[in-house]
Structure formats: structure tokens, C-alpha cells
Amino acid sequence: MALLFIITIMTQNHNANPAIPDALEQALWQLLSSGACYKEYDLMRILVERGFEQFTPSLEPLELFRAHFLLFHLLYRLQDKWIKEEKGTLAIHSLEIRLLSMDNASNNDLTNLADFGETPEEVKDYYLDYEKFIKTQEKEVIELLDSFWQSFGKLPTMPSSHISIEESISILQIDGGLSIETINRQFRKLSQIHHPDKGGEPEAFRKLCEARDRLKMEI
């Protein structure tokens, strides 16, 4: 209920930051103050188990974006808060969320955690602008997710001549007509299984990327 309240505040009032629920801050502090390091997906799963249902991962693009954005928005808020309280600073990345001591937190520790070639400051500014949570629509999310999986994976696709249309359809498990929506939907669905961050094999994820790109050339 606490996180649902946050979303209501964010929707109704664009000029004020929502409060961070005490229960959520306590849960995150308990998890991170031990020195443990979490991948985003694992941290979201644990938070859901503790009753924070707004972080439930979803295969629906807009819901997935909102769960991800809300978590990172609150983490960056807590990063500033805990620094002021001299508790430490948070390293925030999809592959690595952990608490650094004030003594050990160097610029290099945080600089290496930016996605898409952006600076840490640009990434932080993006997530602190919670109007993006409110205004981002499904079409934009699909484009963001496609860019995310390609850039985040850092796994180059092979030329389209190396894979046939039939093989691509089989890899993406498409049953029926081809469309951009179907290709994207199947790619996102299977990425949740085969992406290395989800415990999948890099080669399987590379084939997914290759099959997606090959089929999009036919649309």
C-alpha cells in the first residue's frame, strides 16, 4: 500500500518529490548494510516477497518500466540521503546494487556503473526526474527496452545472412504472422529467460538478438 501511495502522489503532484516509505528504507538498509551485492532483478524479487508489490517484474513493457524506474528513483533518493547521514553511498546499476562505505566510495567505483555510455550524473538526473515515470508511454518504453537489451547485453549480432528467416522464427517461438509487435513481444518474453542477467547463456541471448534483427528486416 505504501508504494501505491507513492504512485498516487507522483501522478497528482508534479512539483513535489514523494516521501520514501520508512518501511522500504528500513528493508533496503537491512539488505544492503550487510555488504551484500544484488542484481536489480534479485533485489526486486526480495522486495516483492517482503510486501512491496509495486516492484513485481512484468512482461508488459509499461509495467516493467514503471517497476524499474520507481526502484531506481527511490535508490538515487536514498543515495543522497544516506550520504548526508554519513551512512555510505549506493552504487546503483542493473547488475550491481550495493552500499559503499564513505571511506571506500571512490569516483571510479561509481563511474563504471553507467548504462548506455552516459555519465553517472546523466543517469542519476534521468531517474530523479519522476515526471518521466508519469509521462513515459508504452511506445517509448518499447523503444527504451529494445535499446536496453541490445546495449546492456553488449553482445554483437552477426550479419543477417548467417541466420535464416525460418530459424529466426523458431528461435523467437513465433506462431502466426510476423509483425513488429509480435517480434518485440517474443523478444522481451524470451529475454527474461535467456539474458545473462537472468541466469541465461550469453550465446542463447545473442541468438535472440540476431533472430529479432533478422526478422525486423522482413517487416
N, C-alpha and C positions, 0 to 999 in steps of 0.2 A: 504493500500500500504506500510505503514511503516513496518509492521510485515513481509510482503512478502519480503521486502528488507533485513530484518534480516536473514531470512532463506537462502537467496541467499548468503549473506556474510558467514554464518556458513558453507555452503556447499563448498564454493570456498576457504576459508582460515581457515585452522585448527589451525593456530598459533596465531590468534588474537581474542579477545573477540569482539562480535558485540556491536555496540553502542545501548544504551537504548533510544528509541524514546522519545523526550521530551513530546509529546502528551500523550504517555502511562504513563510516570511517573506522569504527572500532573493529569491524570484521576485517577490513583491509590491513589495519595496523597489526592485528593478530597474525594474519597470514604472512605479512612482509617483514615484520620486525625481527623474525627469527633468522633472516638472511636467505630465506628461500627465494628461488627464481621461478617465475611462472610464464608460460606462453599465454597469450591472450585467451585462446580458446579454453585452456585448462582453468584459468582464473575465472572466466565467465561461468563455467560449469560448476565450480565450487560455490560461487556466489548464488547461483540458482538453487543449489542444494540447501543453502542457508536461508532461502526465502526471498531472495531478490530476483523475482521472476522477469523483470524487465530486461535482464541480460540473457534471456534464453536465446541461443543461436537459432536462426531460422533459415530456410531455403528461399524464403520470399525476399527479394532484393531490398525493398524499403525497410522491412522489419530487421533484417540483418544489419543494414547500415545504421539504423537507429540504436540498436543494442551496442554496436561497436562504438559509435560516436558518443553515446551517453557515457560509456565506461571511460573512454579516453578524456572526455571533457572533465569528468569528475577527478580522474587521476591527475591531470595537469593542475586542477584547482588545489588538490591535496599536495602536490609537489611544492607549490608556493607556500602553502600553509605550514607544512612541516619544516621547510627551510627557515621560515620566520620563527618557528618554535624550537629551532635547532635540534630537531629530531633526526634529520638526514634529508636526502633528496632522492626523488624517484627517478629511476631510469625507465623510460616508457617506450616500448616497441612491441609490435605484434609477437615477436619471438622472445622477448625478454622484458619482463616487468619485475623489478626488484628494488629494494631500498638500499641506498648507498649511505655510508656514514659521512658526516660533514668533513671529516679529515681525508677520506679516500675518494670523494667525489671530485673528479677532475674534468676539465672541459673535454678531454679525449674520451672519457667514459660515455659522455652523453652525445658527443658529436657523431659517433659511429652508429647511432641508433635511428637516424632519419631515414624515411622511406622516399622513393621516387627521386632521389638526388636533391631533395630540398634540404635547406638548413634546418637544424633543430628549432630555431626561432620561428621559421615559417610554418613548420609542422605544428608547433605549440599554438601559434596565433590562429591557425585554422580551427583547431579543436576548442579553443577558448571562445571562439565566435559562435555561440549557441544558436544564433539565428539560422545558421546553416542546418542545424538539426530540424528547425521548424520549416524552412523553405525548400530544402532539397527534395525533389520529386523523383518518382520511380525511374524515369528515363535517364536522369542524371546519375542515379545510383547505379544503374546497369552499366553505364559507361565507366563510372569510377571503379566498379568491381572488375570489369574486364581489364582495365588498366592495372589494377592492383594485382590480379593473379599473374599477369604477364611480367610486370616489373618485379613483384615480390619474389616470384619463383626464380628469377634470374636464370631461366633455362631456355636457351635459344631454340626456336623451332627450326626444323630442317626445311629445305626448299619443298614447295608443294609437289614437285614431280616425284618425290620419294614416297608418297603415300597416295593411294587411290581413293576415289570417292566412296567406293563400296567399303573399303577398310575404315575410312573415317566415320561412315555411318555406323558401322559395327562398334567402333571404339566408343562413340558417344551414345550408343544404345538408342538410336533414333528409330522409332517405328511409326512411319507415316510420312507425310510431306515435309519437305525442307522449308524452313523459314528462319529468319534471324532470331525470332523469339524462341523457337524450338532449340536452335543450336545453343543460344546463350543459356537457356534454362537447363539443358542437359549438361553443359559445361560446368555451370555453377553447382549443380547437384553432385556430379562426379568429382569435382574439385574438393568437396567436403570429405571425400573418402581418400582420394589419391594425392592430395597436396602433401608435400613433405612435412609441413607444419601440423598436419592432422595425423601424422604417422604413416603416410603413404610413401611409395617408392618414387624417387625423382624421375626415373625412366618412364613410369606409368603416367606421371603428370606431364612430362614432356610430350608424350604421345597424345594426350588430351589437347594440349595447346596446338599441336601440329594438325590434329583432326579438325579442330574448330576453325583454324585459319584456312585449311584446305576447303572446307565446306562453304565458308563465307565467300570464297572466290566464285562459287557457283550460283550465288543468290543474285 
